[in-house]
């Protein structure tokens, strides 16, 4: 197995390094201790042992049966908090209209519900839940993308259950010394009095064993000329409110020092599901009355707080709308997606 001690994914050679040996034994300071002799090419035997143990623990976790059932009620009060958080619904674009009992749940708004409810002592040091997370040292989580398919309606006021299972786990980069674990969740939403699935969702997260992220922005080619755009500013208040709505304590959205010093980002990051929800909501504004069949999206580059974001879209055929979110000033694409409209 390749030696990966001291290697940081995407970092220059002069960046402080984290030793996988210490990460495996519980060290999480972001930099190696002063007395750590595990540099690149040094103490290879210890690092080989550490990563071998990590892979063994990971393989054991993959084989274990993981499932979770989350029950919730599509409460209009909670939806009203979501509405006032979203710039598409807070009264800036059109008069504020609070959600009404019995009204169809808007596309993507289920993302504000069905969250794990774990005590603080059960969270990881970065504030994330441990549900469906691989074992240490693969603790650094990033939202990679997903897919949503709407099969039957959910309405405001409905009680529903989300049943989540692990769909697939992929190990990548281990042979190159840049190990990553991709975990795909499959989530089915249904009403308690029916076995029929209302919404079927897949979520993909990538987990890294070490902190730090300094890489060149990835380019996206082949996007159409936008036919509609919507610009908004994801402020610290936006991120705080969305974190509260989704019961998400991940420091990367809330703590500037953590985002900069532990993760290597320039600032706090905008939530992946918030960007996905904005893509859906802006498209729904452009196609009022249209029925969405499915939405597939992929996170490309991080979007950060206090930098204006432009939501763009173009209808490429009768049933397809291509959407993307880009940083307004640099046009760096943060997320791409494709929305399929129902025929007719």
N, C-alpha and C positions, 0 to 999 in steps of 0.2 A: 504494500500500500504506500502511496506517495507520502512524503514528509510534508506536513502543512503547518508545523509549529511556527508561530510568529507571522504567518501570512494574513494580511487583511485584504478583503475583497475590494478591488477598485481603488486602493490608496497608493499614493506615491511612496517611494522608498524611505523618505525622511519622516513619514508620519509615525507617531507613537504606535506601538504594536501590542496586540493582546496575545498571550500565549494560550493555546488550546488546552495545555496541561492545567493551567490555573483556572480556565473557564470551566473545565470539567469538574474541578474540585471545589467550585463554588465561588471563585474570584470573579468579580463583576465590575471592577473599577474602571474599565475602558482602556487603561494602560497597564503595562506589566509592572510589578513591584520592582523597586530598586535592586533587590537582591535576586531577581530572576535572571538566571543565566541562559534561559531558553531563547536564544536568538536564532535567526535563520541559519540552518546548517549546524546548530549546536544542540546537544542533548536530543539527538534524533530518536534515540531509543525510547526515551520517556514520552516524547510526543507521539511516536508510533503506538505505544501502549495506550496512551490516553485516547487517541482517535479510534483505536480498535475497540476499546470499551464503549466509547460513544456510539459507534456503529452497532455494536451488539445490543445496547440498550434501545437504540432506534428500531432495530429489526424486531425486538421483542414487543415494542409499543405498536408497531404496524400490525403484528399478528393479533393483538388484543382486540376484542370487540368493543367499539366505541359508539355510543348512541346517546341521544339526549332528547327529551320531550319538554317543550316549553309551552306553557299555557298563558294566554293573555286575552284581554278584551279590547277591541278597537274603540277605545274611549274617545269621545269627541273633545274632552278637555285636553287630553294629551295631543290629539291632532291639532287643536287650536294653537298649542305651543309650537308645534312643528310649523304650522302655517306662518306664524309671526316671526319665525326664524328664517324662513326661505324668502329671498328677495323677489321671487316670482309670485308670492301670495301674501306678503306683509302689508299690502296696500300701496306699494310704490308704483306698480304697473297698472293695477285696477283696484277698485274699492275692496277693502278687506271683507271677505265673506267667510264666517266661521263654519266649520263642518256641521252638518245636520245628521241626526240619527236617521238611519235607513238609507242614506245616500251611498252610492258606490264608493269604495275606497279607491283613491287615485293611484295611478301607476307608481310603484316604488315606495309608497308611503308605509307599507308594512315593515320597512327597514327600521322604523322608529319603535317597533314593538318586538316582543319575543327575544329579549336579551337574557343572558344568564344572570342570576342573582347570587353572587358569591360574596362572602364577607371579605373584608380587606386582608385578613391574615392568609386567605387562600389565593391572593393574587400574586403574580410574579413581581419582581422588584421594579419593573417598568410600568406597573399598573394594569397589565393585561390579564385577562382571564386565562386559566389553564385548560379550559375545555377544548379538546381537539388539538392541543399544542403538543408537539413532540417533546421528548425529554431533553434535559440539558446535555450538551451546551447549545442546542438549537433553540435559542430563546428570543432572538430578535425577529419580530414579526412585521411583515409588510403585506398590504392588501394587493393582490396581483390581478384580480379580475373576477368575472363571473358571468352567469347567464340566468335570466328570469323568463319563465313562460307562464302566461295567464290562461288558465283553463276554465275556471268558473269564478263568478264574482264573490268578493268579500265586501261587506257593507259596514258602514260606521255603526257601532253598537254591537257587532257580532262578537261572540266568543269563538276562539279558534285555538288550534294547537299546531305548533311547529315541531315536526319530528326530524331531527338531524342525525345523519350518519356520515361516516367517512367514506367518500366515494372512491378516492384513489390517493396513493402516496407515491411520489417519485423522488428519487435521490439523483441529484445532478451535480456535476463538478467535482465529485470526490476524487476522481483519477487525476484531476488537474490541481488539486490542492485548494480548490475554492468550493467547498461543500455547501450545497443548498438543499433544503427539503421542501418540496411543493406538496401541500395538503389541500385536497379538494373535498369540500363538504357538499352533501346533497341534503336539501331541506324541502320537506313537503308540508304545505299548510292546508289544513282542512278544518271544517266545523265539527264540533264534538258529536253531533247527531248523524254524521255521515262519514263514510270511508272514502268518498270522492275527494280528490285533490283539487284545491282551488288555485293554488300557486305552486309551481315547482321551480326551485332555485338551486343553482350551483354557485359556490363561493370558493375561490382559490386564494390561498395565502402562501407566501414563501417565508421560510425560516432560515436564518443564518446563525452560525455559532459565535459570531464576534461582532463588535460594534464598529462604527466608523463607516462613512459613505461619502467619498469624494470621487465622482466620476463625471465624465463629459456627458452632456445631455444627449439622449438618443434621438435621432432624427426619424421623422415619419414622412414617408413619401406616398403619393397617390391619392391624397385627399381631394375631394371635389371642391370647386369654388363654392363658398358658403352662400346659401339662399336666405338664411336668417341667422341673426346673431343676438346675443344677450350678454351684457357685461355687468359684472357685480364685483364687490370687494369682500373677500372672506376675512373679516376682522377677527381680533381675539374674542370679541363677544359672540360672533358667529360660531367659532370653534368651541367655545365654552358651552354655549347653549346646545349645540348638536351633540357634544359629549354627554351632557346631562340627559338629553332626550333618549339617547341610546345606551345610557348607563355604562359609558366607555371611559375608563380611567387611564387610558394610555397616555403617559407623560409626553409623548411626541407631539400631541395636539395641544398640550396645556402648559408645558414648562419649557421656556426658551433655553435655559441653561442646559437642560437635559438634551434637547434637540441638537444644540450646537456642540456641546462637549462630549456627550456620550454617543450620539448618532452621527455627528459630522455634517449635519445639515445647516444651512444658513439661518433657518428660523423654524418655528413650529409648522407642522405639515397640516394641510387640509385633509380631512377624512376621505378615504376612497369612496365609501358609500354616499357621502354628501355630494361629491362630484357626480357620481352615477345618478343620484336622485335629481340633481340639477339638469343633467342631460335629458332625463325623462320629462321633467316638469316644463322645461322650455319648449320641448317638442310638442307636448300636450297643448301649450298655449298657441302654437302655430297650426295645429291640426285639431281644432275643437270638434268634439263629436266623433273623432276617429277612434277605432278600437285597436289597441295594441295586442299583438299576438305574442311577441317575444322581444327580448333585449339582450344582446351579448356585448360585453365591454371588456376592455383591457387597460390596466394602468401602465403608462409608458414612462413618465417622468414625474417626480414629486411637484406638487403645487404648494406654495407656502403662504403663510398668513400675511396680510397687508399688501399683497401684490394683486392688482386687478386681474380677474379671470374673464375670458370671453368664451361663451358657449356658442358653438357654431353647428350648423346642420344644413343638409341638402338632401332632397328627395331624388334618389337615383333611378327608381322605377316606381310603378304603382303601389308596390308593397314594401318598399325599402327606403328608410331614411338613415343616412350616414351622419353620425354626430361626433363631435369631439370638443374637448375643453383645452384651451391654450392660455398661457400667460400672455396678457395683452401686450406688454411692452416688448417681449422677446419673441413671441409667437412659438415658444417651446410648448409642444403638445404634452399635456399631462395625462389625458385619457382619450381613447377612441371607443366608438361603439356603433352598433347597427341595430336599429329598431325595425321589426317586421310588423306591418299593419295587416289587420284581418281583411281578407278579400271581401269585396262587395261594397 
